[in-house]
């Protein structure tokens, strides 16, 4: 088992973004951790939200791909249709976490 003595900030943020997508909890985590790490709470919150949105997008893409993997076994679909649906999904503006 390997243990790291130091984590860079992007790895820390990525780990925190995996905990939850709830804005209240992310705000609490960012305020407490920024106080301990000595960085700005707003900066840390925006970075966690950005990482959480990226993770959410990745999960949604995997979900679509798994659906088509199953669907292709059942019915043959042209591959162009799959690409068009993935492109339209990625181009859509999906606000995952909104603080207001």
LOTIDO-27904 format. One record per residue: x, y, z of N, C-alpha, C, O in turn; residue in three letters; chain; residue number from 0. Coordinates in Angstrom, 3 decimals, decimal comma. Example, Ala and Ser with C-alpha at 12.3 -4.5 7.8 and 13.67 -1.06 7.14 Angstrom:
<node n_c1="13,190" n_c2="-5,690" n_c3="7,800" ca_c1="12,300" ca_c2="-4,500" ca_c3="7,800" c_c1="13,200" c_c2="-3,300" c_c3="7,800" o_c1="14,236" o_c2="-3,319" o_c3="8,465" residu="Ala" chaine="A" num="0"/>
<node n_c1="12,850" n_c2="-2,250" n_c3="7,080" ca_c1="13,670" ca_c2="-1,060" ca_c3="7,140" c_c1="12,900" c_c2="0,030" c_c3="7,870" o_c1="13,409" o_c2="1,138" o_c3="8,039" residu="Ser" chaine="A" num="1"/>
***
This chain:
<node n_c1="0,847" n_c2="-1,166" n_c3="0,000" ca_c1="0,000" ca_c2="0,000" ca_c3="0,000" c_c1="0,897" c_c2="1,234" c_c3="0,000" o_c1="1,859" o_c2="1,313" o_c3="0,764" residu="Unk" chaine="A" num="0"/>
<node n_c1="0,580" n_c2="2,177" n_c3="-0,846" ca_c1="1,367" ca_c2="3,403" ca_c3="-0,946" c_c1="0,622" c_c2="4,562" c_c3="-0,302" o_c1="-0,582" o_c2="4,730" o_c3="-0,495" residu="Unk" chaine="A" num="1"/>
<node n_c1="1,345" n_c2="5,345" n_c3="0,453" ca_c1="0,783" ca_c2="6,545" ca_c3="1,057" c_c1="1,551" c_c2="7,748" c_c3="0,537" o_c1="2,776" o_c2="7,718" o_c3="0,418" residu="Unk" chaine="A" num="2"/>
<node n_c1="0,819" n_c2="8,799" n_c3="0,232" ca_c1="1,430" ca_c2="10,015" ca_c3="-0,284" c_c1="1,659" c_c2="10,986" c_c3="0,857" o_c1="0,818" o_c2="11,136" o_c3="1,744" residu="Unk" chaine="A" num="3"/>
<node n_c1="2,796" n_c2="11,638" n_c3="0,823" ca_c1="3,063" ca_c2="12,635" ca_c3="1,855" c_c1="2,444" c_c2="13,971" c_c3="1,493" o_c1="2,059" o_c2="14,734" o_c3="2,378" residu="Unk" chaine="A" num="4"/>
<node n_c1="2,341" n_c2="14,266" n_c3="0,194" ca_c1="1,768" ca_c2="15,537" ca_c3="-0,247" c_c1="0,783" c_c2="15,310" c_c3="-1,382" o_c1="1,021" o_c2="14,500" o_c3="-2,277" residu="Unk" chaine="A" num="5"/>
<node n_c1="-0,314" n_c2="16,030" n_c3="-1,331" ca_c1="-1,273" ca_c2="16,044" ca_c3="-2,425" c_c1="-1,295" c_c2="17,438" c_c3="-3,007" o_c1="-1,317" o_c2="18,426" o_c3="-2,273" residu="Unk" chaine="A" num="6"/>
<node n_c1="-1,289" n_c2="17,519" n_c3="-4,326" ca_c1="-1,446" ca_c2="18,825" ca_c3="-4,950" c_c1="-2,918" c_c2="19,240" c_c3="-4,861" o_c1="-3,797" o_c2="18,401" o_c3="-4,663" residu="Unk" chaine="A" num="7"/>
<node n_c1="-3,168" n_c2="20,516" n_c3="-5,006" ca_c1="-4,518" ca_c2="21,049" ca_c3="-4,849" c_c1="-5,517" c_c2="20,447" c_c3="-5,835" o_c1="-6,635" o_c2="20,150" o_c3="-5,417" residu="Unk" chaine="A" num="8"/>
<node n_c1="-5,191" n_c2="20,247" n_c3="-7,124" ca_c1="-6,196" ca_c2="19,644" ca_c3="-8,018" c_c1="-6,635" c_c2="18,241" c_c3="-7,590" o_c1="-7,802" o_c2="17,885" o_c3="-7,754" residu="Unk" chaine="A" num="9"/>
<node n_c1="-5,717" n_c2="17,446" n_c3="-7,045" ca_c1="-6,094" ca_c2="16,113" ca_c3="-6,569" c_c1="-6,996" c_c2="16,204" c_c3="-5,344" o_c1="-7,932" o_c2="15,416" o_c3="-5,202" residu="Unk" chaine="A" num="10"/>
<node n_c1="-6,726" n_c2="17,145" n_c3="-4,473" ca_c1="-7,575" ca_c2="17,331" ca_c3="-3,293" c_c1="-8,983" c_c2="17,726" c_c3="-3,708" o_c1="-9,969" o_c2="17,194" o_c3="-3,198" residu="Unk" chaine="A" num="11"/>
<node n_c1="-9,059" n_c2="18,668" n_c3="-4,643" ca_c1="-10,358" ca_c2="19,152" ca_c3="-5,105" c_c1="-11,136" c_c2="18,023" c_c3="-5,769" o_c1="-12,339" o_c2="17,884" o_c3="-5,550" residu="Unk" chaine="A" num="12"/>
<node n_c1="-10,462" n_c2="17,224" n_c3="-6,571" ca_c1="-11,116" ca_c2="16,111" ca_c3="-7,246" c_c1="-11,660" c_c2="15,108" c_c3="-6,228" o_c1="-12,760" o_c2="14,582" o_c3="-6,400" residu="Unk" chaine="A" num="13"/>
<node n_c1="-10,906" n_c2="14,847" n_c3="-5,186" ca_c1="-11,373" ca_c2="13,931" ca_c3="-4,144" c_c1="-12,595" c_c2="14,487" c_c3="-3,415" o_c1="-13,539" o_c2="13,747" o_c3="-3,136" residu="Unk" chaine="A" num="14"/>
<node n_c1="-12,584" n_c2="15,779" n_c3="-3,106" ca_c1="-13,727" ca_c2="16,382" ca_c3="-2,429" c_c1="-14,959" c_c2="16,409" c_c3="-3,326" o_c1="-16,082" o_c2="16,292" o_c3="-2,834" residu="Unk" chaine="A" num="15"/>
<node n_c1="-14,766" n_c2="16,561" n_c3="-4,632" ca_c1="-15,918" ca_c2="16,628" ca_c3="-5,531" c_c1="-16,620" c_c2="15,280" c_c3="-5,648" o_c1="-17,787" o_c2="15,225" o_c3="-6,037" residu="Unk" chaine="A" num="16"/>
<node n_c1="-15,931" n_c2="14,199" n_c3="-5,319" ca_c1="-16,544" ca_c2="12,872" ca_c3="-5,393" c_c1="-17,482" c_c2="12,600" c_c3="-4,223" o_c1="-18,288" o_c2="11,672" o_c3="-4,294" residu="Unk" chaine="A" num="17"/>
<node n_c1="-17,402" n_c2="13,367" n_c3="-3,170" ca_c1="-18,198" ca_c2="13,101" ca_c3="-1,971" c_c1="-19,686" c_c2="13,269" c_c3="-2,245" o_c1="-20,479" o_c2="12,375" o_c3="-1,951" residu="Unk" chaine="A" num="18"/>
<node n_c1="-20,065" n_c2="14,410" n_c3="-2,805" ca_c1="-21,484" ca_c2="14,682" ca_c3="-3,025" c_c1="-21,649" c_c2="15,755" c_c3="-4,092" o_c1="-20,687" o_c2="16,416" o_c3="-4,484" residu="Unk" chaine="A" num="19"/>
<node n_c1="-22,892" n_c2="15,917" n_c3="-4,555" ca_c1="-23,233" ca_c2="17,001" ca_c3="-5,476" c_c1="-24,127" c_c2="18,039" c_c3="-4,807" o_c1="-24,562" o_c2="18,991" o_c3="-5,454" residu="Unk" chaine="A" num="20"/>
<node n_c1="-24,402" n_c2="17,864" n_c3="-3,530" ca_c1="-25,271" ca_c2="18,780" ca_c3="-2,799" c_c1="-24,554" c_c2="20,107" c_c3="-2,570" o_c1="-23,492" o_c2="20,129" o_c3="-1,947" residu="Unk" chaine="A" num="21"/>
<node n_c1="-25,120" n_c2="21,225" n_c3="-3,067" ca_c1="-24,447" ca_c2="22,524" ca_c3="-2,930" c_c1="-24,205" c_c2="22,951" c_c3="-1,490" o_c1="-23,185" o_c2="23,574" o_c3="-1,194" residu="Unk" chaine="A" num="22"/>
<node n_c1="-25,136" n_c2="22,624" n_c3="-0,585" ca_c1="-24,963" ca_c2="23,024" ca_c3="0,816" c_c1="-23,760" c_c2="22,320" c_c3="1,441" o_c1="-22,971" o_c2="22,933" o_c3="2,159" residu="Unk" chaine="A" num="23"/>
<node n_c1="-23,634" n_c2="21,042" n_c3="1,161" ca_c1="-22,518" ca_c2="20,281" ca_c3="1,724" c_c1="-21,200" c_c2="20,726" c_c3="1,108" o_c1="-20,192" o_c2="20,834" o_c3="1,806" residu="Unk" chaine="A" num="24"/>
<node n_c1="-21,203" n_c2="20,987" n_c3="-0,204" ca_c1="-19,975" ca_c2="21,467" ca_c3="-0,851" c_c1="-19,555" c_c2="22,828" c_c3="-0,296" o_c1="-18,364" o_c2="23,095" o_c3="-0,132" residu="Unk" chaine="A" num="25"/>
<node n_c1="-20,533" n_c2="23,682" n_c3="-0,008" ca_c1="-20,220" ca_c2="24,986" ca_c3="0,566" c_c1="-19,622" c_c2="24,834" c_c3="1,961" o_c1="-18,676" o_c2="25,541" o_c3="2,309" residu="Unk" chaine="A" num="26"/>
<node n_c1="-20,163" n_c2="23,921" n_c3="2,760" ca_c1="-19,635" ca_c2="23,646" ca_c3="4,094" c_c1="-18,215" c_c2="23,075" c_c3="4,016" o_c1="-17,334" o_c2="23,493" o_c3="4,767" residu="Unk" chaine="A" num="27"/>
<node n_c1="-18,001" n_c2="22,133" n_c3="3,119" ca_c1="-16,676" ca_c2="21,546" ca_c3="2,948" c_c1="-15,671" c_c2="22,614" c_c3="2,537" o_c1="-14,563" o_c2="22,672" o_c3="3,070" residu="Unk" chaine="A" num="28"/>
<node n_c1="-16,062" n_c2="23,455" n_c3="1,589" ca_c1="-15,124" ca_c2="24,478" ca_c3="1,110" c_c1="-14,794" c_c2="25,499" c_c3="2,189" o_c1="-13,651" o_c2="25,944" o_c3="2,288" residu="Unk" chaine="A" num="29"/>
<node n_c1="-15,781" n_c2="25,876" n_c3="3,002" ca_c1="-15,488" ca_c2="26,866" ca_c3="4,046" c_c1="-14,565" c_c2="26,281" c_c3="5,115" o_c1="-13,627" o_c2="26,943" o_c3="5,559" residu="Unk" chaine="A" num="30"/>
<node n_c1="-14,832" n_c2="25,048" n_c3="5,523" ca_c1="-14,002" ca_c2="24,435" ca_c3="6,564" c_c1="-12,599" c_c2="24,107" c_c3="6,050" o_c1="-11,609" o_c2="24,356" o_c3="6,739" residu="Unk" chaine="A" num="31"/>
<node n_c1="-12,517" n_c2="23,559" n_c3="4,859" ca_c1="-11,204" ca_c2="23,170" ca_c3="4,351" c_c1="-10,359" c_c2="24,393" c_c3="3,989" o_c1="-9,144" o_c2="24,393" o_c3="4,188" residu="Unk" chaine="A" num="32"/>
<node n_c1="-10,999" n_c2="25,423" n_c3="3,464" ca_c1="-10,240" ca_c2="26,633" ca_c3="3,125" c_c1="-9,688" c_c2="27,300" c_c3="4,382" o_c1="-8,607" o_c2="27,888" o_c3="4,356" residu="Unk" chaine="A" num="33"/>
<node n_c1="-10,425" n_c2="27,206" n_c3="5,468" ca_c1="-9,929" ca_c2="27,753" ca_c3="6,730" c_c1="-8,697" c_c2="26,977" c_c3="7,194" o_c1="-7,734" o_c2="27,576" o_c3="7,673" residu="Unk" chaine="A" num="34"/>
<node n_c1="-8,718" n_c2="25,649" n_c3="7,058" ca_c1="-7,586" ca_c2="24,827" ca_c3="7,473" c_c1="-6,393" c_c2="24,953" c_c3="6,529" o_c1="-5,244" o_c2="24,938" o_c3="6,970" residu="Unk" chaine="A" num="35"/>
<node n_c1="-6,668" n_c2="25,079" n_c3="5,218" ca_c1="-5,589" ca_c2="25,130" ca_c3="4,229" c_c1="-5,055" c_c2="26,542" c_c3="4,028" o_c1="-3,969" o_c2="26,722" o_c3="3,477" residu="Unk" chaine="A" num="36"/>
<node n_c1="-5,803" n_c2="27,537" n_c3="4,467" ca_c1="-5,344" ca_c2="28,920" ca_c3="4,322" c_c1="-5,526" c_c2="29,479" c_c3="2,927" o_c1="-4,730" o_c2="30,305" o_c3="2,480" residu="Unk" chaine="A" num="37"/>
<node n_c1="-6,575" n_c2="29,034" n_c3="2,226" ca_c1="-6,872" ca_c2="29,575" ca_c3="0,896" c_c1="-8,268" c_c2="30,183" c_c3="0,918" o_c1="-9,006" o_c2="30,046" o_c3="1,893" residu="Unk" chaine="A" num="38"/>
<node n_c1="-8,610" n_c2="30,852" n_c3="-0,162" ca_c1="-9,896" ca_c2="31,522" ca_c3="-0,255" c_c1="-11,042" c_c2="30,512" c_c3="-0,349" o_c1="-10,968" o_c2="29,536" o_c3="-1,096" residu="Unk" chaine="A" num="39"/>
<node n_c1="-12,089" n_c2="30,763" n_c3="0,416" ca_c1="-13,251" ca_c2="29,873" ca_c3="0,425" c_c1="-13,972" c_c2="29,905" c_c3="-0,920" o_c1="-14,415" o_c2="28,867" o_c3="-1,411" residu="Unk" chaine="A" num="40"/>
<node n_c1="-14,091" n_c2="31,080" n_c3="-1,512" ca_c1="-14,781" ca_c2="31,220" ca_c3="-2,800" c_c1="-14,026" c_c2="30,498" c_c3="-3,912" o_c1="-14,639" o_c2="29,843" o_c3="-4,756" residu="Unk" chaine="A" num="41"/>
<node n_c1="-12,706" n_c2="30,615" n_c3="-3,916" ca_c1="-11,886" ca_c2="29,930" ca_c3="-4,922" c_c1="-12,061" c_c2="28,422" c_c3="-4,794" o_c1="-12,264" o_c2="27,730" o_c3="-5,792" residu="Unk" chaine="A" num="42"/>
<node n_c1="-11,985" n_c2="27,917" n_c3="-3,577" ca_c1="-12,100" ca_c2="26,483" ca_c3="-3,352" c_c1="-13,495" c_c2="25,980" c_c3="-3,739" o_c1="-13,632" o_c2="24,899" o_c3="-4,313" residu="Unk" chaine="A" num="43"/>
<node n_c1="-14,527" n_c2="26,766" n_c3="-3,422" ca_c1="-15,890" ca_c2="26,382" ca_c3="-3,768" c_c1="-16,076" c_c2="26,319" c_c3="-5,281" o_c1="-16,671" o_c2="25,370" o_c3="-5,790" residu="Unk" chaine="A" num="44"/>
<node n_c1="-15,580" n_c2="27,304" n_c3="-5,995" ca_c1="-15,728" ca_c2="27,292" ca_c3="-7,458" c_c1="-14,976" c_c2="26,119" c_c3="-8,075" o_c1="-15,448" o_c2="25,517" o_c3="-9,039" residu="Unk" chaine="A" num="45"/>
<node n_c1="-13,825" n_c2="25,797" n_c3="-7,533" ca_c1="-13,062" ca_c2="24,667" ca_c3="-8,066" c_c1="-13,753" c_c2="23,337" c_c3="-7,772" o_c1="-13,760" o_c2="22,449" o_c3="-8,625" residu="Unk" chaine="A" num="46"/>
<node n_c1="-14,331" n_c2="23,186" n_c3="-6,583" ca_c1="-15,059" ca_c2="21,962" ca_c3="-6,258" c_c1="-16,288" c_c2="21,817" c_c3="-7,147" o_c1="-16,576" o_c2="20,727" o_c3="-7,641" residu="Unk" chaine="A" num="47"/>
<node n_c1="-17,013" n_c2="22,919" n_c3="-7,352" ca_c1="-18,208" ca_c2="22,877" ca_c3="-8,202" c_c1="-17,822" c_c2="22,519" c_c3="-9,633" o_c1="-18,509" o_c2="21,732" o_c3="-10,284" residu="Unk" chaine="A" num="48"/>
<node n_c1="-16,738" n_c2="23,088" n_c3="-10,117" ca_c1="-16,278" ca_c2="22,785" ca_c3="-11,473" c_c1="-15,907" c_c2="21,304" c_c3="-11,589" o_c1="-16,259" o_c2="20,653" o_c3="-12,573" residu="Unk" chaine="A" num="49"/>
<node n_c1="-15,208" n_c2="20,780" n_c3="-10,605" ca_c1="-14,828" ca_c2="19,361" ca_c3="-10,623" c_c1="-16,062" c_c2="18,470" c_c3="-10,491" o_c1="-16,133" o_c2="17,423" o_c3="-11,135" residu="Unk" chaine="A" num="50"/>
<node n_c1="-17,028" n_c2="18,864" n_c3="-9,675" ca_c1="-18,250" ca_c2="18,075" ca_c3="-9,516" c_c1="-19,061" c_c2="18,063" c_c3="-10,808" o_c1="-19,632" o_c2="17,035" o_c3="-11,171" residu="Unk" chaine="A" num="51"/>
<node n_c1="-19,116" n_c2="19,202" n_c3="-11,505" ca_c1="-19,819" ca_c2="19,259" ca_c3="-12,786" c_c1="-19,140" c_c2="18,381" c_c3="-13,824" o_c1="-19,812" o_c2="17,706" o_c3="-14,604" residu="Unk" chaine="A" num="52"/>
<node n_c1="-17,819" n_c2="18,386" n_c3="-13,839" ca_c1="-17,082" ca_c2="17,540" ca_c3="-14,766" c_c1="-17,350" c_c2="16,070" c_c3="-14,479" o_c1="-17,554" o_c2="15,277" o_c3="-15,399" residu="Unk" chaine="A" num="53"/>
<node n_c1="-17,350" n_c2="15,713" n_c3="-13,209" ca_c1="-17,622" ca_c2="14,337" ca_c3="-12,819" c_c1="-19,055" c_c2="13,936" c_c3="-13,185" o_c1="-19,291" o_c2="12,820" o_c3="-13,648" residu="Unk" chaine="A" num="54"/>
<node n_c1="-20,005" n_c2="14,847" n_c3="-12,977" ca_c1="-21,401" ca_c2="14,580" ca_c3="-13,317" c_c1="-21,566" c_c2="14,379" c_c3="-14,818" o_c1="-22,299" o_c2="13,489" o_c3="-15,248" residu="Unk" chaine="A" num="55"/>
<node n_c1="-20,890" n_c2="15,198" n_c3="-15,618" ca_c1="-20,950" ca_c2="15,056" ca_c3="-17,072" c_c1="-20,364" c_c2="13,717" c_c3="-17,498" o_c1="-20,917" o_c2="13,032" o_c3="-18,358" residu="Unk" chaine="A" num="56"/>
<node n_c1="-19,251" n_c2="13,356" n_c3="-16,896" ca_c1="-18,618" ca_c2="12,077" ca_c3="-17,215" c_c1="-19,551" c_c2="10,914" c_c3="-16,888" o_c1="-19,660" o_c2="9,964" o_c3="-17,664" residu="Unk" chaine="A" num="57"/>
<node n_c1="-20,218" n_c2="10,988" n_c3="-15,749" ca_c1="-21,154" ca_c2="9,926" ca_c3="-15,368" c_c1="-22,341" c_c2="9,847" c_c3="-16,319" o_c1="-22,800" o_c2="8,753" o_c3="-16,647" residu="Unk" chaine="A" num="58"/>
<node n_c1="-22,839" n_c2="10,987" n_c3="-16,760" ca_c1="-23,971" ca_c2="10,989" ca_c3="-17,688" c_c1="-23,568" c_c2="10,424" c_c3="-19,049" o_c1="-24,344" o_c2="9,702" o_c3="-19,675" residu="Unk" chaine="A" num="59"/>
<node n_c1="-22,376" n_c2="10,746" n_c3="-19,502" ca_c1="-21,903" ca_c2="10,211" ca_c3="-20,776" c_c1="-21,758" c_c2="8,699" c_c3="-20,681" o_c1="-22,136" o_c2="7,979" o_c3="-21,605" residu="Unk" chaine="A" num="60"/>
<node n_c1="-21,212" n_c2="8,214" n_c3="-19,568" ca_c1="-21,083" ca_c2="6,770" ca_c3="-19,383" c_c1="-22,453" c_c2="6,096" c_c3="-19,370" o_c1="-22,617" o_c2="4,995" o_c3="-19,895" residu="Unk" chaine="A" num="61"/>
<node n_c1="-23,424" n_c2="6,760" n_c3="-18,773" ca_c1="-24,773" ca_c2="6,206" ca_c3="-18,717" c_c1="-25,362" c_c2="6,080" c_c3="-20,124" o_c1="-25,981" o_c2="5,067" o_c3="-20,448" residu="Unk" chaine="A" num="62"/>
<node n_c1="-25,171" n_c2="7,109" n_c3="-20,961" ca_c1="-25,670" ca_c2="7,070" ca_c3="-22,332" c_c1="-24,967" c_c2="5,969" c_c3="-23,117" o_c1="-25,606" o_c2="5,227" o_c3="-23,863" residu="Unk" chaine="A" num="63"/>
<node n_c1="-23,659" n_c2="5,867" n_c3="-22,950" ca_c1="-22,906" ca_c2="4,848" ca_c3="-23,675" c_c1="-23,314" c_c2="3,441" c_c3="-23,252" o_c1="-23,417" o_c2="2,547" o_c3="-24,092" residu="Unk" chaine="A" num="64"/>
<node n_c1="-23,545" n_c2="3,239" n_c3="-21,964" ca_c1="-23,992" ca_c2="1,927" ca_c3="-21,498" c_c1="-25,374" c_c2="1,592" c_c3="-22,052" o_c1="-25,650" o_c2="0,438" o_c3="-22,382" residu="Unk" chaine="A" num="65"/>
<node n_c1="-26,246" n_c2="2,602" n_c3="-22,154" ca_c1="-27,565" ca_c2="2,377" ca_c3="-22,719" c_c1="-27,448" c_c2="1,920" c_c3="-24,165" o_c1="-28,092" o_c2="0,951" o_c3="-24,567" residu="Unk" chaine="A" num="66"/>
<node n_c1="-26,622" n_c2="2,620" n_c3="-24,955" ca_c1="-26,467" ca_c2="2,254" ca_c3="-26,353" c_c1="-25,763" c_c2="0,911" c_c3="-26,517" o_c1="-26,021" o_c2="0,190" o_c3="-27,480" residu="Unk" chaine="A" num="67"/>
<node n_c1="-24,886" n_c2="0,574" n_c3="-25,595" ca_c1="-24,231" ca_c2="-0,725" ca_c3="-25,654" c_c1="-25,271" c_c2="-1,837" c_c3="-25,510" o_c1="-25,225" o_c2="-2,833" o_c3="-26,232" residu="Unk" chaine="A" num="68"/>
<node n_c1="-26,196" n_c2="-1,666" n_c3="-24,586" ca_c1="-27,273" ca_c2="-2,627" ca_c3="-24,419" c_c1="-28,231" c_c2="-2,581" c_c3="-25,599" o_c1="-28,654" o_c2="-3,620" o_c3="-26,105" residu="Unk" chaine="A" num="69"/>
<node n_c1="-28,571" n_c2="-1,373" n_c3="-26,036" ca_c1="-29,551" ca_c2="-1,186" ca_c3="-27,094" c_c1="-29,051" c_c2="-1,743" c_c3="-28,419" o_c1="-29,844" o_c2="-2,255" o_c3="-29,209" residu="Unk" chaine="A" num="70"/>
<node n_c1="-27,761" n_c2="-1,652" n_c3="-28,671" ca_c1="-27,209" ca_c2="-2,183" ca_c3="-29,913" c_c1="-27,271" c_c2="-3,706" c_c3="-29,956" o_c1="-27,354" o_c2="-4,293" o_c3="-31,034" residu="Unk" chaine="A" num="71"/>
<node n_c1="-27,233" n_c2="-4,342" n_c3="-28,802" ca_c1="-27,366" ca_c2="-5,791" ca_c3="-28,766" c_c1="-28,788" c_c2="-6,214" c_c3="-29,116" o_c1="-28,996" o_c2="-7,269" o_c3="-29,715" residu="Unk" chaine="A" num="72"/>
<node n_c1="-29,757" n_c2="-5,396" n_c3="-28,747" ca_c1="-31,160" ca_c2="-5,735" ca_c3="-28,981" c_c1="-31,577" c_c2="-5,391" c_c3="-30,413" o_c1="-32,108" o_c2="-6,236" o_c3="-31,133" residu="Unk" chaine="A" num="73"/>
<node n_c1="-31,332" n_c2="-4,146" n_c3="-30,815" ca_c1="-31,708" ca_c2="-3,680" ca_c3="-32,152" c_c1="-30,495" c_c2="-3,069" c_c3="-32,845" o_c1="-29,760" o_c2="-2,300" o_c3="-32,226" residu="Unk" chaine="A" num="74"/>
<node n_c1="-30,274" n_c2="-3,389" n_c3="-34,089" ca_c1="-29,165" ca_c2="-2,726" ca_c3="-34,801" c_c1="-29,533" c_c2="-1,283" c_c3="-35,132" o_c1="-30,569" o_c2="-1,020" o_c3="-35,743" residu="Unk" chaine="A" num="75"/>
<node n_c1="-28,674" n_c2="-0,355" n_c3="-34,722" ca_c1="-28,884" ca_c2="1,079" ca_c3="-34,945" c_c1="-27,694" c_c2="1,600" c_c3="-35,733" o_c1="-26,564" o_c2="1,180" o_c3="-35,484" residu="Unk" chaine="A" num="76"/>
<node n_c1="-27,921" n_c2="2,508" n_c3="-36,680" ca_c1="-26,772" ca_c2="3,099" ca_c3="-37,392" c_c1="-25,867" c_c2="3,856" c_c3="-36,421" o_c1="-26,344" o_c2="4,549" o_c3="-35,523" residu="Unk" chaine="A" num="77"/>
<node n_c1="-24,589" n_c2="3,719" n_c3="-36,611" ca_c1="-23,636" ca_c2="4,362" ca_c3="-35,708" c_c1="-23,687" c_c2="5,878" c_c3="-35,804" o_c1="-23,321" o_c2="6,569" o_c3="-34,854" residu="Unk" chaine="A" num="78"/>
<node n_c1="-24,133" n_c2="6,401" n_c3="-36,932" ca_c1="-24,264" ca_c2="7,856" ca_c3="-37,066" c_c1="-25,284" c_c2="8,406" c_c3="-36,076" o_c1="-25,115" o_c2="9,506" o_c3="-35,549" residu="Unk" chaine="A" num="79"/>
<node n_c1="-26,331" n_c2="7,649" n_c3="-35,829" ca_c1="-27,358" ca_c2="8,082" ca_c3="-34,884" c_c1="-26,791" c_c2="8,190" c_c3="-33,470" o_c1="-27,144" o_c2="9,104" o_c3="-32,725" residu="Unk" chaine="A" num="80"/>
<node n_c1="-25,926" n_c2="7,271" n_c3="-33,110" ca_c1="-25,300" ca_c2="7,305" ca_c3="-31,791" c_c1="-24,416" c_c2="8,533" c_c3="-31,667" o_c1="-24,458" o_c2="9,234" o_c3="-30,656" residu="Unk" chaine="A" num="81"/>
<node n_c1="-23,616" n_c2="8,794" n_c3="-32,691" ca_c1="-22,729" ca_c2="9,961" ca_c3="-32,652" c_c1="-23,523" c_c2="11,259" c_c3="-32,595" o_c1="-23,158" o_c2="12,181" o_c3="-31,865" residu="Unk" chaine="A" num="82"/>
<node n_c1="-24,602" n_c2="11,336" n_c3="-33,357" ca_c1="-25,422" ca_c2="12,553" ca_c3="-33,357" c_c1="-26,046" c_c2="12,774" c_c3="-31,986" o_c1="-26,080" o_c2="13,901" o_c3="-31,493" residu="Unk" chaine="A" num="83"/>
<node n_c1="-26,536" n_c2="11,707" n_c3="-31,370" ca_c1="-27,153" ca_c2="11,873" ca_c3="-30,052" c_c1="-26,118" c_c2="12,242" c_c3="-28,989" o_c1="-26,422" o_c2="13,030" o_c3="-28,093" residu="Unk" chaine="A" num="84"/>
<node n_c1="-24,904" n_c2="11,692" n_c3="-29,067" ca_c1="-23,856" ca_c2="12,070" ca_c3="-28,120" c_c1="-23,435" c_c2="13,519" c_c3="-28,312" o_c1="-23,236" o_c2="14,243" o_c3="-27,337" residu="Unk" chaine="A" num="85"/>
<node n_c1="-23,301" n_c2="13,938" n_c3="-29,546" ca_c1="-22,909" ca_c2="15,330" ca_c3="-29,821" c_c1="-23,984" c_c2="16,288" c_c3="-29,333" o_c1="-23,667" o_c2="17,317" o_c3="-28,736" residu="Unk" chaine="A" num="86"/>
<node n_c1="-25,244" n_c2="15,969" n_c3="-29,575" ca_c1="-26,312" ca_c2="16,855" ca_c3="-29,107" c_c1="-26,378" c_c2="16,881" c_c3="-27,582" o_c1="-26,704" o_c2="17,912" o_c3="-26,993" residu="Unk" chaine="A" num="87"/>
<node n_c1="-26,070" n_c2="15,755" n_c3="-26,941" ca_c1="-26,043" ca_c2="15,713" ca_c3="-25,481" c_c1="-24,925" c_c2="16,589" c_c3="-24,938" o_c1="-25,123" o_c2="17,316" o_c3="-23,965" residu="Unk" chaine="A" num="88"/>
<node n_c1="-23,748" n_c2="16,525" n_c3="-25,562" ca_c1="-22,614" ca_c2="17,306" ca_c3="-25,081" c_c1="-22,788" c_c2="18,796" c_c3="-25,355" o_c1="-22,278" o_c2="19,624" o_c3="-24,600" residu="Unk" chaine="A" num="89"/>
<node n_c1="-23,496" n_c2="19,147" n_c3="-26,416" ca_c1="-23,694" ca_c2="20,552" ca_c3="-26,747" c_c1="-24,788" c_c2="21,204" c_c3="-25,919" o_c1="-24,852" o_c2="22,431" o_c3="-25,842" residu="Unk" chaine="A" num="90"/>
<node n_c1="-25,648" n_c2="20,408" n_c3="-25,301" ca_c1="-26,728" ca_c2="20,981" ca_c3="-24,510" c_c1="-26,154" c_c2="21,651" c_c3="-23,266" o_c1="-25,173" o_c2="21,187" o_c3="-22,685" residu="Unk" chaine="A" num="91"/>
<node n_c1="-26,778" n_c2="22,730" n_c3="-22,882" ca_c1="-26,330" ca_c2="23,487" ca_c3="-21,713" c_c1="-27,052" c_c2="22,939" c_c3="-20,495" o_c1="-28,231" o_c2="23,221" o_c3="-20,281" residu="Unk" chaine="A" num="92"/>
<node n_c1="-26,329" n_c2="22,145" n_c3="-19,688" ca_c1="-26,920" ca_c2="21,515" ca_c3="-18,523" c_c1="-26,307" c_c2="22,065" c_c3="-17,246" o_c1="-25,198" o_c2="21,677" o_c3="-16,880" residu="Unk" chaine="A" num="93"/>
<node n_c1="-27,008" n_c2="22,963" n_c3="-16,559" ca_c1="-26,470" ca_c2="23,454" ca_c3="-15,275" c_c1="-26,694" c_c2="22,411" c_c3="-14,181" o_c1="-27,833" o_c2="22,167" o_c3="-13,781" residu="Unk" chaine="A" num="94"/>
<node n_c1="-25,618" n_c2="21,797" n_c3="-13,699" ca_c1="-25,752" ca_c2="20,738" ca_c3="-12,707" c_c1="-25,889" c_c2="21,322" c_c3="-11,309" o_c1="-26,824" o_c2="20,999" o_c3="-10,576" residu="Unk" chaine="A" num="95"/>
<node n_c1="-24,965" n_c2="22,167" n_c3="-10,957" ca_c1="-24,999" ca_c2="22,752" ca_c3="-9,617" c_c1="-25,171" c_c2="24,253" c_c3="-9,763" o_c1="-24,365" o_c2="24,921" o_c3="-10,411" residu="Unk" chaine="A" num="96"/>
<node n_c1="-26,210" n_c2="24,770" n_c3="-9,167" ca_c1="-26,488" ca_c2="26,200" ca_c3="-9,269" c_c1="-26,547" c_c2="26,762" c_c3="-7,873" o_c1="-27,327" o_c2="26,310" o_c3="-7,035" residu="Unk" chaine="A" num="97"/>
<node n_c1="-25,709" n_c2="27,756" n_c3="-7,632" ca_c1="-25,743" ca_c2="28,456" ca_c3="-6,354" c_c1="-26,440" c_c2="29,773" c_c3="-6,581" o_c1="-26,090" o_c2="30,524" o_c3="-7,491" residu="Unk" chaine="A" num="98"/>
<node n_c1="-27,420" n_c2="30,050" n_c3="-5,759" ca_c1="-28,140" ca_c2="31,287" ca_c3="-6,000" c_c1="-28,660" c_c2="31,937" c_c3="-4,810" o_c1="-29,286" o_c2="32,993" o_c3="-4,906" residu="Unk" chaine="A" num="99"/>
***
